[in-house]
Amino acid sequence: MDDADKAQIDIEHAIQHKLAQHRTLFDGPDVDLSECVECGAHISEARRKAIHNCRTCIDCQQRIEAKA
Ligand SMILES: [Zn+2]
C-alpha cells in the first residue's frame, strides 16, 4: 500500500464519518427531543413534527439563528 492508497482510505473514513453524523442529524426516530437541549423547556409535539430533529425550543432556536 502506498501513500496515495492510504490517503484514499483516510478520505473514505472521513466521508463515512460525515455520513454517520449526517444520519444522526436528519434520520432516525429517536433524535426528536421533547425538551430543549439549551434550556430544558418542553417542545410542543406540533413543533417536533414540523421540524425534524428539533432539539431546541422556539426561543432558543431564534437565539441560535440570530447568532449565526
Ligand atoms: Zn430552549
PDB file of the backbone (N, CA, C, O) and the ligand in Angstrom, with CONECT records:
HET     ZN  A 101       1
ATOM      1  N   MET A   1       0.853  -1.226   0.000  1.00  0.00           N
ATOM      2  CA  MET A   1       0.000   0.000   0.000  1.00  0.00           C
ATOM      3  C   MET A   1       0.872   1.254   0.000  1.00  0.00           C
ATOM      4  O   MET A   1       1.716   1.419   0.881  1.00  0.00           O
ATOM      5  N   ASP A   2       0.681   2.118  -0.958  1.00  0.00           N
ATOM      6  CA  ASP A   2       1.478   3.349  -0.984  1.00  0.00           C
ATOM      7  C   ASP A   2       0.720   4.508  -0.318  1.00  0.00           C
ATOM      8  O   ASP A   2      -0.405   4.355   0.158  1.00  0.00           O
ATOM      9  N   ASP A   3       1.369   5.645  -0.305  1.00  0.00           N
ATOM     10  CA  ASP A   3       0.776   6.786   0.397  1.00  0.00           C
ATOM     11  C   ASP A   3      -0.552   7.229  -0.221  1.00  0.00           C
ATOM     12  O   ASP A   3      -1.462   7.672   0.481  1.00  0.00           O
ATOM     13  N   ALA A   4      -0.644   7.101  -1.549  1.00  0.00           N
ATOM     14  CA  ALA A   4      -1.881   7.502  -2.218  1.00  0.00           C
ATOM     15  C   ALA A   4      -3.039   6.623  -1.758  1.00  0.00           C
ATOM     16  O   ALA A   4      -4.151   7.105  -1.542  1.00  0.00           O
ATOM     17  N   ASP A   5      -2.764   5.329  -1.611  1.00  0.00           N
ATOM     18  CA  ASP A   5      -3.806   4.423  -1.118  1.00  0.00           C
ATOM     19  C   ASP A   5      -4.225   4.803   0.294  1.00  0.00           C
ATOM     20  O   ASP A   5      -5.411   4.818   0.626  1.00  0.00           O
ATOM     21  N   LYS A   6      -3.241   5.104   1.106  1.00  0.00           N
ATOM     22  CA  LYS A   6      -3.541   5.480   2.494  1.00  0.00           C
ATOM     23  C   LYS A   6      -4.381   6.751   2.537  1.00  0.00           C
ATOM     24  O   LYS A   6      -5.329   6.862   3.314  1.00  0.00           O
ATOM     25  N   ALA A   7      -4.015   7.702   1.690  1.00  0.00           N
ATOM     26  CA  ALA A   7      -4.763   8.957   1.647  1.00  0.00           C
ATOM     27  C   ALA A   7      -6.211   8.688   1.233  1.00  0.00           C
ATOM     28  O   ALA A   7      -7.151   9.258   1.788  1.00  0.00           O
ATOM     29  N   GLN A   8      -6.365   7.805   0.246  1.00  0.00           N
ATOM     30  CA  GLN A   8      -7.706   7.471  -0.214  1.00  0.00           C
ATOM     31  C   GLN A   8      -8.528   6.859   0.917  1.00  0.00           C
ATOM     32  O   GLN A   8      -9.705   7.181   1.083  1.00  0.00           O
ATOM     33  N   ILE A   9      -7.910   5.990   1.679  1.00  0.00           N
ATOM     34  CA  ILE A   9      -8.621   5.347   2.781  1.00  0.00           C
ATOM     35  C   ILE A   9      -8.992   6.381   3.844  1.00  0.00           C
ATOM     36  O   ILE A   9     -10.085   6.339   4.408  1.00  0.00           O
ATOM     37  N   ASP A  10      -8.073   7.307   4.110  1.00  0.00           N
ATOM     38  CA  ASP A  10      -8.380   8.371   5.068  1.00  0.00           C
ATOM     39  C   ASP A  10      -9.590   9.179   4.613  1.00  0.00           C
ATOM     40  O   ASP A  10     -10.468   9.511   5.410  1.00  0.00           O
ATOM     41  N   ILE A  11      -9.622   9.489   3.318  1.00  0.00           N
ATOM     42  CA  ILE A  11     -10.743  10.271   2.780  1.00  0.00           C
ATOM     43  C   ILE A  11     -12.040   9.488   2.930  1.00  0.00           C
ATOM     44  O   ILE A  11     -13.069  10.041   3.319  1.00  0.00           O
ATOM     45  N   GLU A  12     -11.982   8.197   2.619  1.00  0.00           N
ATOM     46  CA  GLU A  12     -13.194   7.381   2.730  1.00  0.00           C
ATOM     47  C   GLU A  12     -13.676   7.303   4.170  1.00  0.00           C
ATOM     48  O   GLU A  12     -14.876   7.358   4.439  1.00  0.00           O
ATOM     49  N   HIS A  13     -12.733   7.176   5.088  1.00  0.00           N
ATOM     50  CA  HIS A  13     -13.116   7.158   6.501  1.00  0.00           C
ATOM     51  C   HIS A  13     -13.775   8.478   6.898  1.00  0.00           C
ATOM     52  O   HIS A  13     -14.766   8.504   7.627  1.00  0.00           O
ATOM     53  N   ALA A  14     -13.202   9.565   6.403  1.00  0.00           N
ATOM     54  CA  ALA A  14     -13.757  10.883   6.730  1.00  0.00           C
ATOM     55  C   ALA A  14     -15.165  11.023   6.176  1.00  0.00           C
ATOM     56  O   ALA A  14     -16.050  11.571   6.833  1.00  0.00           O
ATOM     57  N   ILE A  15     -15.367  10.520   4.953  1.00  0.00           N
ATOM     58  CA  ILE A  15     -16.701  10.598   4.352  1.00  0.00           C
ATOM     59  C   ILE A  15     -17.691   9.743   5.137  1.00  0.00           C
ATOM     60  O   ILE A  15     -18.812  10.169   5.417  1.00  0.00           O
ATOM     61  N   GLN A  16     -17.265   8.543   5.485  1.00  0.00           N
ATOM     62  CA  GLN A  16     -18.152   7.670   6.266  1.00  0.00           C
ATOM     63  C   GLN A  16     -18.544   8.345   7.576  1.00  0.00           C
ATOM     64  O   GLN A  16     -19.694   8.289   8.010  1.00  0.00           O
ATOM     65  N   HIS A  17     -17.553   8.982   8.189  1.00  0.00           N
ATOM     66  CA  HIS A  17     -17.799   9.659   9.456  1.00  0.00           C
ATOM     67  C   HIS A  17     -18.808  10.785   9.261  1.00  0.00           C
ATOM     68  O   HIS A  17     -19.732  10.946  10.059  1.00  0.00           O
ATOM     69  N   LYS A  18     -18.628  11.548   8.215  1.00  0.00           N
ATOM     70  CA  LYS A  18     -19.561  12.643   7.916  1.00  0.00           C
ATOM     71  C   LYS A  18     -20.964  12.113   7.669  1.00  0.00           C
ATOM     72  O   LYS A  18     -21.948  12.668   8.158  1.00  0.00           O
ATOM     73  N   LEU A  19     -21.041  11.027   6.901  1.00  0.00           N
ATOM     74  CA  LEU A  19     -22.345  10.450   6.608  1.00  0.00           C
ATOM     75  C   LEU A  19     -23.014   9.983   7.889  1.00  0.00           C
ATOM     76  O   LEU A  19     -24.217  10.169   8.071  1.00  0.00           O
ATOM     77  N   ALA A  20     -22.247   9.385   8.763  1.00  0.00           N
ATOM     78  CA  ALA A  20     -22.814   8.911  10.018  1.00  0.00           C
ATOM     79  C   ALA A  20     -23.340  10.090  10.829  1.00  0.00           C
ATOM     80  O   ALA A  20     -24.412  10.013  11.429  1.00  0.00           O
ATOM     81  N   GLN A  21     -22.575  11.180  10.841  1.00  0.00           N
ATOM     82  CA  GLN A  21     -23.028  12.376  11.548  1.00  0.00           C
ATOM     83  C   GLN A  21     -24.295  12.918  10.912  1.00  0.00           C
ATOM     84  O   GLN A  21     -25.236  13.314  11.600  1.00  0.00           O
ATOM     85  N   HIS A  22     -24.302  12.930   9.591  1.00  0.00           N
ATOM     86  CA  HIS A  22     -25.445  13.428   8.843  1.00  0.00           C
ATOM     87  C   HIS A  22     -26.684  12.618   9.195  1.00  0.00           C
ATOM     88  O   HIS A  22     -27.757  13.175   9.425  1.00  0.00           O
ATOM     89  N   ARG A  23     -26.529  11.304   9.235  1.00  0.00           N
ATOM     90  CA  ARG A  23     -27.661  10.442   9.548  1.00  0.00           C
ATOM     91  C   ARG A  23     -28.230  10.761  10.926  1.00  0.00           C
ATOM     92  O   ARG A  23     -29.447  10.813  11.099  1.00  0.00           O
ATOM     93  N   THR A  24     -27.372  10.970  11.887  1.00  0.00           N
ATOM     94  CA  THR A  24     -27.888  11.247  13.225  1.00  0.00           C
ATOM     95  C   THR A  24     -28.607  12.590  13.253  1.00  0.00           C
ATOM     96  O   THR A  24     -29.471  12.822  14.099  1.00  0.00           O
ATOM     97  N   LEU A  25     -28.245  13.481  12.316  1.00  0.00           N
ATOM     98  CA  LEU A  25     -28.909  14.777  12.289  1.00  0.00           C
ATOM     99  C   LEU A  25     -30.257  14.723  11.593  1.00  0.00           C
ATOM    100  O   LEU A  25     -31.190  15.416  11.998  1.00  0.00           O
ATOM    101  N   PHE A  26     -30.373  13.902  10.541  1.00  0.00           N
ATOM    102  CA  PHE A  26     -31.554  14.018   9.704  1.00  0.00           C
ATOM    103  C   PHE A  26     -32.421  12.761   9.653  1.00  0.00           C
ATOM    104  O   PHE A  26     -33.531  12.796   9.123  1.00  0.00           O
ATOM    105  N   ASP A  27     -31.933  11.679  10.189  1.00  0.00           N
ATOM    106  CA  ASP A  27     -32.720  10.449  10.167  1.00  0.00           C
ATOM    107  C   ASP A  27     -32.925   9.949  11.575  1.00  0.00           C
ATOM    108  O   ASP A  27     -32.486  10.541  12.562  1.00  0.00           O
ATOM    109  N   GLY A  28     -33.611   8.835  11.615  1.00  0.00           N
ATOM    110  CA  GLY A  28     -33.730   8.152  12.889  1.00  0.00           C
ATOM    111  C   GLY A  28     -34.925   8.624  13.672  1.00  0.00           C
ATOM    112  O   GLY A  28     -35.230   9.817  13.686  1.00  0.00           O
ATOM    113  N   PRO A  29     -35.590   7.724  14.311  1.00  0.00           N
ATOM    114  CA  PRO A  29     -36.827   8.048  15.014  1.00  0.00           C
ATOM    115  C   PRO A  29     -36.593   8.667  16.390  1.00  0.00           C
ATOM    116  O   PRO A  29     -37.515   9.231  16.979  1.00  0.00           O
ATOM    117  N   ASP A  30     -35.379   8.566  16.899  1.00  0.00           N
ATOM    118  CA  ASP A  30     -35.186   8.886  18.312  1.00  0.00           C
ATOM    119  C   ASP A  30     -34.441  10.186  18.543  1.00  0.00           C
ATOM    120  O   ASP A  30     -34.028  10.470  19.667  1.00  0.00           O
ATOM    121  N   VAL A  31     -34.264  10.982  17.496  1.00  0.00           N
ATOM    122  CA  VAL A  31     -33.480  12.193  17.687  1.00  0.00           C
ATOM    123  C   VAL A  31     -34.355  13.404  18.014  1.00  0.00           C
ATOM    124  O   VAL A  31     -33.852  14.426  18.481  1.00  0.00           O
ATOM    125  N   ASP A  32     -35.643  13.291  17.774  1.00  0.00           N
ATOM    126  CA  ASP A  32     -36.513  14.397  18.169  1.00  0.00           C
ATOM    127  C   ASP A  32     -36.600  14.428  19.694  1.00  0.00           C
ATOM    128  O   ASP A  32     -36.870  13.415  20.339  1.00  0.00           O
ATOM    129  N   LEU A  33     -36.377  15.558  20.225  1.00  0.00           N
ATOM    130  CA  LEU A  33     -36.362  15.675  21.683  1.00  0.00           C
ATOM    131  C   LEU A  33     -37.618  16.389  22.161  1.00  0.00           C
ATOM    132  O   LEU A  33     -38.124  17.299  21.504  1.00  0.00           O
ATOM    133  N   SER A  34     -38.102  15.964  23.306  1.00  0.00           N
ATOM    134  CA  SER A  34     -39.296  16.606  23.848  1.00  0.00           C
ATOM    135  C   SER A  34     -38.916  17.803  24.706  1.00  0.00           C
ATOM    136  O   SER A  34     -39.763  18.612  25.086  1.00  0.00           O
ATOM    137  N   GLU A  35     -37.608  17.898  25.006  1.00  0.00           N
ATOM    138  CA  GLU A  35     -37.148  19.038  25.798  1.00  0.00           C
ATOM    139  C   GLU A  35     -36.004  19.738  25.086  1.00  0.00           C
ATOM    140  O   GLU A  35     -35.153  19.102  24.463  1.00  0.00           O
ATOM    141  N   CYS A  36     -36.001  21.038  25.189  1.00  0.00           N
ATOM    142  CA  CYS A  36     -34.967  21.853  24.570  1.00  0.00           C
ATOM    143  C   CYS A  36     -33.595  21.502  25.151  1.00  0.00           C
ATOM    144  O   CYS A  36     -33.433  21.430  26.369  1.00  0.00           O
ATOM    145  N   VAL A  37     -32.612  21.283  24.277  1.00  0.00           N
ATOM    146  CA  VAL A  37     -31.275  20.964  24.764  1.00  0.00           C
ATOM    147  C   VAL A  37     -30.617  22.192  25.390  1.00  0.00           C
ATOM    148  O   VAL A  37     -29.672  22.063  26.169  1.00  0.00           O
ATOM    149  N   GLU A  38     -31.111  23.377  25.053  1.00  0.00           N
ATOM    150  CA  GLU A  38     -30.497  24.602  25.558  1.00  0.00           C
ATOM    151  C   GLU A  38     -31.033  24.964  26.938  1.00  0.00           C
ATOM    152  O   GLU A  38     -30.267  25.226  27.866  1.00  0.00           O
ATOM    153  N   CYS A  39     -32.328  24.974  27.057  1.00  0.00           N
ATOM    154  CA  CYS A  39     -32.900  25.491  28.302  1.00  0.00           C
ATOM    155  C   CYS A  39     -33.804  24.475  29.011  1.00  0.00           C
ATOM    156  O   CYS A  39     -34.241  24.717  30.136  1.00  0.00           O
ATOM    157  N   GLY A  40     -34.084  23.347  28.362  1.00  0.00           N
ATOM    158  CA  GLY A  40     -34.876  22.327  29.024  1.00  0.00           C
ATOM    159  C   GLY A  40     -36.375  22.542  28.936  1.00  0.00           C
ATOM    160  O   GLY A  40     -37.154  21.789  29.521  1.00  0.00           O
ATOM    161  N   ALA A  41     -36.779  23.577  28.202  1.00  0.00           N
ATOM    162  CA  ALA A  41     -38.206  23.840  28.053  1.00  0.00           C
ATOM    163  C   ALA A  41     -38.860  22.733  27.233  1.00  0.00           C
ATOM    164  O   ALA A  41     -38.226  22.126  26.370  1.00  0.00           O
ATOM    165  N   HIS A  42     -40.110  22.486  27.509  1.00  0.00           N
ATOM    166  CA  HIS A  42     -40.840  21.484  26.739  1.00  0.00           C
ATOM    167  C   HIS A  42     -41.022  21.965  25.302  1.00  0.00           C
ATOM    168  O   HIS A  42     -41.378  23.119  25.063  1.00  0.00           O
ATOM    169  N   ILE A  43     -40.776  21.072  24.356  1.00  0.00           N
ATOM    170  CA  ILE A  43     -41.005  21.387  22.945  1.00  0.00           C
ATOM    171  C   ILE A  43     -42.319  20.745  22.544  1.00  0.00           C
ATOM    172  O   ILE A  43     -42.517  19.544  22.730  1.00  0.00           O
ATOM    173  N   SER A  44     -43.209  21.543  21.998  1.00  0.00           N
ATOM    174  CA  SER A  44     -44.536  21.032  21.668  1.00  0.00           C
ATOM    175  C   SER A  44     -44.453  19.967  20.583  1.00  0.00           C
ATOM    176  O   SER A  44     -43.537  19.970  19.761  1.00  0.00           O
ATOM    177  N   GLU A  45     -45.418  19.059  20.594  1.00  0.00           N
ATOM    178  CA  GLU A  45     -45.409  17.992  19.609  1.00  0.00           C
ATOM    179  C   GLU A  45     -45.541  18.570  18.203  1.00  0.00           C
ATOM    180  O   GLU A  45     -44.936  18.062  17.259  1.00  0.00           O
ATOM    181  N   ALA A  46     -46.335  19.633  18.067  1.00  0.00           N
ATOM    182  CA  ALA A  46     -46.512  20.252  16.751  1.00  0.00           C
ATOM    183  C   ALA A  46     -45.175  20.739  16.209  1.00  0.00           C
ATOM    184  O   ALA A  46     -44.863  20.560  15.031  1.00  0.00           O
ATOM    185  N   ARG A  47     -44.390  21.359  17.091  1.00  0.00           N
ATOM    186  CA  ARG A  47     -43.086  21.863  16.647  1.00  0.00           C
ATOM    187  C   ARG A  47     -42.170  20.702  16.290  1.00  0.00           C
ATOM    188  O   ARG A  47     -41.440  20.765  15.301  1.00  0.00           O
ATOM    189  N   ARG A  48     -42.207  19.641  17.091  1.00  0.00           N
ATOM    190  CA  ARG A  48     -41.339  18.500  16.806  1.00  0.00           C
ATOM    191  C   ARG A  48     -41.723  17.846  15.490  1.00  0.00           C
ATOM    192  O   ARG A  48     -40.865  17.362  14.751  1.00  0.00           O
ATOM    193  N   LYS A  49     -43.021  17.836  15.202  1.00  0.00           N
ATOM    194  CA  LYS A  49     -43.469  17.238  13.931  1.00  0.00           C
ATOM    195  C   LYS A  49     -43.083  18.130  12.770  1.00  0.00           C
ATOM    196  O   LYS A  49     -42.713  17.648  11.699  1.00  0.00           O
ATOM    197  N   ALA A  50     -43.171  19.435  12.984  1.00  0.00           N
ATOM    198  CA  ALA A  50     -42.887  20.377  11.899  1.00  0.00           C
ATOM    199  C   ALA A  50     -41.402  20.402  11.576  1.00  0.00           C
ATOM    200  O   ALA A  50     -41.021  20.568  10.418  1.00  0.00           O
ATOM    201  N   ILE A  51     -40.563  20.238  12.590  1.00  0.00           N
ATOM    202  CA  ILE A  51     -39.121  20.349  12.397  1.00  0.00           C
ATOM    203  C   ILE A  51     -38.495  19.038  12.808  1.00  0.00           C
ATOM    204  O   ILE A  51     -38.414  18.712  13.992  1.00  0.00           O
ATOM    205  N   HIS A  52     -38.053  18.286  11.807  1.00  0.00           N
ATOM    206  CA  HIS A  52     -37.412  17.018  12.117  1.00  0.00           C
ATOM    207  C   HIS A  52     -36.103  17.272  12.836  1.00  0.00           C
ATOM    208  O   HIS A  52     -35.359  18.198  12.513  1.00  0.00           O
ATOM    209  N   ASN A  53     -35.845  16.429  13.814  1.00  0.00           N
ATOM    210  CA  ASN A  53     -34.640  16.577  14.627  1.00  0.00           C
ATOM    211  C   ASN A  53     -34.641  17.904  15.380  1.00  0.00           C
ATOM    212  O   ASN A  53     -33.598  18.524  15.583  1.00  0.00           O
ATOM    213  N   CYS A  54     -35.813  18.312  15.779  1.00  0.00           N
ATOM    214  CA  CYS A  54     -35.921  19.528  16.557  1.00  0.00           C
ATOM    215  C   CYS A  54     -35.302  19.305  17.931  1.00  0.00           C
ATOM    216  O   CYS A  54     -35.666  18.364  18.636  1.00  0.00           O
ATOM    217  N   ARG A  55     -34.377  20.159  18.305  1.00  0.00           N
ATOM    218  CA  ARG A  55     -33.670  19.958  19.572  1.00  0.00           C
ATOM    219  C   ARG A  55     -33.803  21.149  20.506  1.00  0.00           C
ATOM    220  O   ARG A  55     -33.403  21.081  21.669  1.00  0.00           O
ATOM    221  N   THR A  56     -34.354  22.218  20.007  1.00  0.00           N
ATOM    222  CA  THR A  56     -34.454  23.396  20.859  1.00  0.00           C
ATOM    223  C   THR A  56     -35.864  23.965  20.795  1.00  0.00           C
ATOM    224  O   THR A  56     -36.604  23.718  19.843  1.00  0.00           O
ATOM    225  N   CYS A  57     -36.215  24.712  21.797  1.00  0.00           N
ATOM    226  CA  CYS A  57     -37.488  25.404  21.788  1.00  0.00           C
ATOM    227  C   CYS A  57     -37.416  26.595  20.823  1.00  0.00           C
ATOM    228  O   CYS A  57     -36.347  26.932  20.314  1.00  0.00           O
ATOM    229  N   ILE A  58     -38.543  27.206  20.589  1.00  0.00           N
ATOM    230  CA  ILE A  58     -38.586  28.311  19.626  1.00  0.00           C
ATOM    231  C   ILE A  58     -37.664  29.447  20.077  1.00  0.00           C
ATOM    232  O   ILE A  58     -36.935  30.017  19.265  1.00  0.00           O
ATOM    233  N   ASP A  59     -37.697  29.768  21.349  1.00  0.00           N
ATOM    234  CA  ASP A  59     -36.875  30.872  21.858  1.00  0.00           C
ATOM    235  C   ASP A  59     -35.391  30.626  21.596  1.00  0.00           C
ATOM    236  O   ASP A  59     -34.676  31.501  21.106  1.00  0.00           O
ATOM    237  N   CYS A  60     -34.945  29.415  21.934  1.00  0.00           N
ATOM    238  CA  CYS A  60     -33.525  29.111  21.757  1.00  0.00           C
ATOM    239  C   CYS A  60     -33.170  29.040  20.281  1.00  0.00           C
ATOM    240  O   CYS A  60     -32.093  29.475  19.872  1.00  0.00           O
ATOM    241  N   GLN A  61     -34.084  28.486  19.481  1.00  0.00           N
ATOM    242  CA  GLN A  61     -33.825  28.413  18.041  1.00  0.00           C
ATOM    243  C   GLN A  61     -33.611  29.808  17.471  1.00  0.00           C
ATOM    244  O   GLN A  61     -32.697  30.035  16.678  1.00  0.00           O
ATOM    245  N   GLN A  62     -34.458  30.730  17.883  1.00  0.00           N
ATOM    246  CA  GLN A  62     -34.339  32.103  17.375  1.00  0.00           C
ATOM    247  C   GLN A  62     -33.040  32.741  17.857  1.00  0.00           C
ATOM    248  O   GLN A  62     -32.391  33.486  17.124  1.00  0.00           O
ATOM    249  N   ARG A  63     -32.673  32.439  19.095  1.00  0.00           N
ATOM    250  CA  ARG A  63     -31.432  32.971  19.638  1.00  0.00           C
ATOM    251  C   ARG A  63     -30.243  32.422  18.836  1.00  0.00           C
ATOM    252  O   ARG A  63     -29.323  33.162  18.486  1.00  0.00           O
ATOM    253  N   ILE A  64     -30.279  31.118  18.553  1.00  0.00           N
ATOM    254  CA  ILE A  64     -29.197  30.476  17.810  1.00  0.00           C
ATOM    255  C   ILE A  64     -29.123  31.053  16.403  1.00  0.00           C
ATOM    256  O   ILE A  64     -28.040  31.345  15.896  1.00  0.00           O
ATOM    257  N   GLU A  65     -30.281  31.214  15.784  1.00  0.00           N
ATOM    258  CA  GLU A  65     -30.298  31.735  14.419  1.00  0.00           C
ATOM    259  C   GLU A  65     -29.854  33.191  14.374  1.00  0.00           C
ATOM    260  O   GLU A  65     -29.216  33.623  13.414  1.00  0.00           O
ATOM    261  N   ALA A  66     -30.185  33.926  15.388  1.00  0.00           N
ATOM    262  CA  ALA A  66     -29.755  35.323  15.438  1.00  0.00           C
ATOM    263  C   ALA A  66     -28.244  35.414  15.549  1.00  0.00           C
ATOM    264  O   ALA A  66     -27.619  36.312  14.986  1.00  0.00           O
ATOM    265  N   LYS A  67     -27.661  34.463  16.291  1.00  0.00           N
ATOM    266  CA  LYS A  67     -26.211  34.431  16.466  1.00  0.00           C
ATOM    267  C   LYS A  67     -25.522  34.044  15.165  1.00  0.00           C
ATOM    268  O   LYS A  67     -24.443  34.544  14.845  1.00  0.00           O
ATOM    269  N   ALA A  68     -26.163  33.144  14.420  1.00  0.00           N
ATOM    270  CA  ALA A  68     -25.484  32.568  13.251  1.00  0.00           C
ATOM    271  C   ALA A  68     -25.383  33.543  12.092  1.00  0.00           C
ATOM    272  O   ALA A  68     -24.838  33.201  11.042  1.00  0.00           O
TER     273      ALA A  68
HETATM  274 ZN    ZN A 101     -34.871  26.496  24.884  1.00  0.00          ZN2+
END
